[in-house]
Amino acid sequence: MTEDEAVLSCQRGDKDAFRYLVDLYKDMLFGTAYLMTGDRSLAEEQMQEAFLAAWRGIQGFQTGRPFKPWLVRILVNGVLTQQRKKALSTVPLDDLEPSSQWTDPAEEVETLQRRTAVREALSGLNEEHRQVVILRYFAGLTVPELARAIGKREGTVKSRIHRALGRLREQLAEHAAAEVDDYGWQ
């Protein structure tokens, strides 16, 4: 079954077709929600709410359009609404998990340190910049899909990505410099 076929079936009330779409996008939506909220249970809740809203609104979805940006927009709107209600603005850093493959402990420590640095730099971005980085590089949306997902023009999205990546680079460089100072590395 293709995505378009699944959407058409959903519009006819086929719940199995919707399960197909859930299976297709649940990991991406959960990861996106987690990066935006920094809380696993809240991310799970937001993902479920997005799927519920998508099921309720599937009749109004325009067939022939990409489903993924529409679904991501539902999620983003839900997360942003929740964040406004709870005044959440940063991603906590204490919930990092090491990868499941422990081939070389030194490499794993280095990988975890890099992840921590990126997560810290990401949490230091303003909400608009953090959002476009997460949606572009974690959710894997193209610029046109991202623009539709957040309701902005492509030029605006490109500018935000450019500025966000510049700021991310600056923060990562500052983090590296701080490590040198902290540990006396040369």
C-alpha positions as CSV (number, residue, x, y, z in Angstrom):
1,M,0.0,0.0,0.0
2,T,1.3,3.5,-0.8
3,E,0.8,6.5,1.3
4,D,-1.7,8.0,-1.1
5,E,-3.7,4.7,-1.1
6,A,-3.6,4.7,2.7
7,V,-4.9,8.3,2.9
8,L,-7.7,7.5,0.4
9,S,-8.7,4.4,2.4
10,C,-8.6,6.4,5.7
11,Q,-10.9,9.0,4.1
12,R,-13.3,6.1,3.6
13,G,-13.0,5.1,7.3
14,D,-10.4,2.3,7.0
15,K,-8.7,2.2,10.4
16,D,-6.2,-0.5,9.2
17,A,-5.0,2.0,6.6
18,F,-4.5,4.6,9.3
19,R,-2.5,2.0,11.3
20,Y,-0.3,1.7,8.3
21,L,0.3,5.5,8.4
22,V,0.9,5.4,12.1
23,D,3.5,2.7,11.7
24,L,5.1,4.6,8.9
25,Y,5.5,7.9,10.9
26,K,5.4,7.1,14.6
27,D,9.2,7.0,15.1
28,M,9.7,10.2,13.2
29,L,6.9,11.9,15.1
30,F,8.0,10.7,18.5
31,G,11.6,11.7,17.9
32,T,10.5,15.2,16.7
33,A,8.2,15.6,19.7
34,Y,11.0,14.5,22.0
35,L,13.5,16.9,20.6
36,M,11.0,19.7,20.9
37,T,9.8,18.9,24.4
38,G,12.8,17.1,26.0
39,D,10.3,14.8,27.8
40,R,9.6,11.3,26.8
41,S,6.1,11.0,28.3
42,L,5.1,14.4,26.9
43,A,6.5,13.5,23.5
44,E,4.5,10.2,23.5
45,E,1.4,12.2,24.5
46,Q,2.0,14.8,21.7
47,M,2.5,12.1,19.2
48,Q,-0.7,10.4,20.1
49,E,-2.6,13.7,20.1
50,A,-1.2,14.4,16.6
51,F,-2.3,11.0,15.3
52,L,-5.7,11.5,16.9
53,A,-6.1,15.0,15.3
54,A,-4.9,13.6,12.0
55,W,-7.6,10.8,12.1
56,R,-10.2,13.4,13.0
57,G,-9.1,15.7,10.2
58,I,-8.3,13.2,7.5
59,Q,-11.5,13.9,5.6
60,G,-10.3,17.5,5.0
61,F,-6.9,16.4,3.8
62,Q,-6.3,17.2,0.1
63,T,-5.4,14.0,-1.7
64,G,-2.4,14.3,-3.9
65,R,-0.6,16.5,-1.4
66,P,2.2,15.1,0.7
67,F,0.9,13.7,4.0
68,K,4.1,13.9,6.0
69,P,4.3,17.8,6.2
70,W,0.6,17.9,7.1
71,L,1.1,15.4,9.9
72,V,4.2,17.2,11.2
73,R,2.4,20.5,11.2
74,I,-0.3,19.0,13.4
75,L,2.4,17.8,15.8
76,V,4.3,21.1,15.8
77,N,1.1,23.0,16.5
78,G,0.2,20.7,19.3
79,V,3.7,20.9,20.9
80,L,3.9,24.7,20.6
81,T,0.4,25.0,22.1
82,Q,1.5,22.8,25.0
83,Q,4.8,24.7,25.4
84,R,2.9,28.0,25.6
85,K,0.7,26.6,28.2
86,K,3.6,25.3,30.3
87,A,6.1,27.9,29.3
88,L,8.6,25.3,28.2
89,S,11.6,26.6,26.3
90,T,14.6,24.3,26.7
91,V,15.5,20.7,26.1
92,P,16.8,19.0,29.2
93,L,20.2,17.3,28.8
94,D,19.9,14.6,31.5
95,D,18.0,12.1,29.4
96,L,20.7,11.0,27.0
97,E,20.9,7.4,26.2
98,P,24.1,5.8,24.9
99,S,23.8,3.8,21.7
100,S,22.9,0.1,22.0
101,Q,26.2,-0.9,20.3
102,W,29.1,-0.9,22.7
103,T,32.0,-1.8,20.5
104,D,34.6,0.6,21.9
105,P,33.9,2.4,25.2
106,A,36.2,5.3,24.3
107,E,34.3,5.8,21.1
108,E,31.0,5.6,23.0
109,V,32.1,8.2,25.5
110,E,33.2,10.5,22.7
111,T,29.9,10.0,20.9
112,L,28.0,10.7,24.0
113,Q,30.0,13.9,24.6
114,R,29.3,15.0,21.0
115,R,25.6,14.3,21.5
116,T,25.6,16.3,24.8
117,A,27.4,19.2,23.1
118,V,24.9,19.2,20.2
119,R,21.9,18.9,22.6
120,E,23.3,21.8,24.7
121,A,23.9,23.9,21.6
122,L,20.4,23.0,20.3
123,S,18.8,24.0,23.6
124,G,20.6,27.4,23.4
125,L,18.8,28.3,20.1
126,N,15.7,30.3,20.2
127,E,12.4,28.5,19.6
128,E,12.2,29.3,15.9
129,H,15.7,28.2,15.1
130,R,15.4,25.0,17.2
131,Q,12.2,24.1,15.5
132,V,13.6,24.4,11.9
133,V,16.8,22.5,12.8
134,I,14.8,19.7,14.4
135,L,12.3,19.4,11.6
136,R,14.9,19.7,8.9
137,Y,17.6,17.4,10.2
138,F,15.8,15.0,12.6
139,A,12.3,14.8,11.0
140,G,14.0,14.9,7.5
141,L,11.6,17.4,6.0
142,T,12.7,19.1,2.8
143,V,12.6,22.9,2.7
144,P,9.2,23.0,0.9
145,E,7.8,20.4,3.3
146,L,9.1,22.3,6.3
147,A,7.7,25.6,5.0
148,R,4.2,23.9,4.7
149,A,4.6,22.3,8.1
150,I,5.3,25.6,9.9
151,G,3.2,27.8,7.7
152,K,6.1,30.0,6.4
153,R,7.5,30.8,3.0
154,E,10.5,28.8,1.8
155,G,12.7,31.8,1.8
156,T,11.9,32.4,5.5
157,V,12.7,28.8,6.2
158,K,16.0,28.9,4.4
159,S,17.0,32.0,6.3
160,R,16.1,30.5,9.6
161,I,18.0,27.3,8.8
162,H,21.0,29.3,7.8
163,R,21.0,31.5,10.9
164,A,20.2,28.6,13.2
165,L,23.1,26.5,11.8
166,G,25.5,29.5,12.1
167,R,24.4,29.9,15.8
168,L,24.7,26.2,16.4
169,R,28.3,26.2,15.0
170,E,29.2,29.2,17.2
171,Q,27.8,27.4,20.3
172,L,29.6,24.2,19.4
173,A,32.9,26.1,19.0
174,E,32.3,27.8,22.4
175,H,31.6,24.4,24.0
176,A,34.9,23.0,22.5
177,A,36.8,26.0,23.7
178,A,35.3,25.6,27.2
179,E,36.4,21.9,27.2
180,V,39.9,23.0,26.4
181,D,39.9,25.4,29.3
182,D,38.2,23.0,31.7
183,Y,40.6,20.1,31.0
184,G,43.7,22.0,30.0
185,W,43.7,20.3,26.6
186,Q,45.8,21.9,23.9
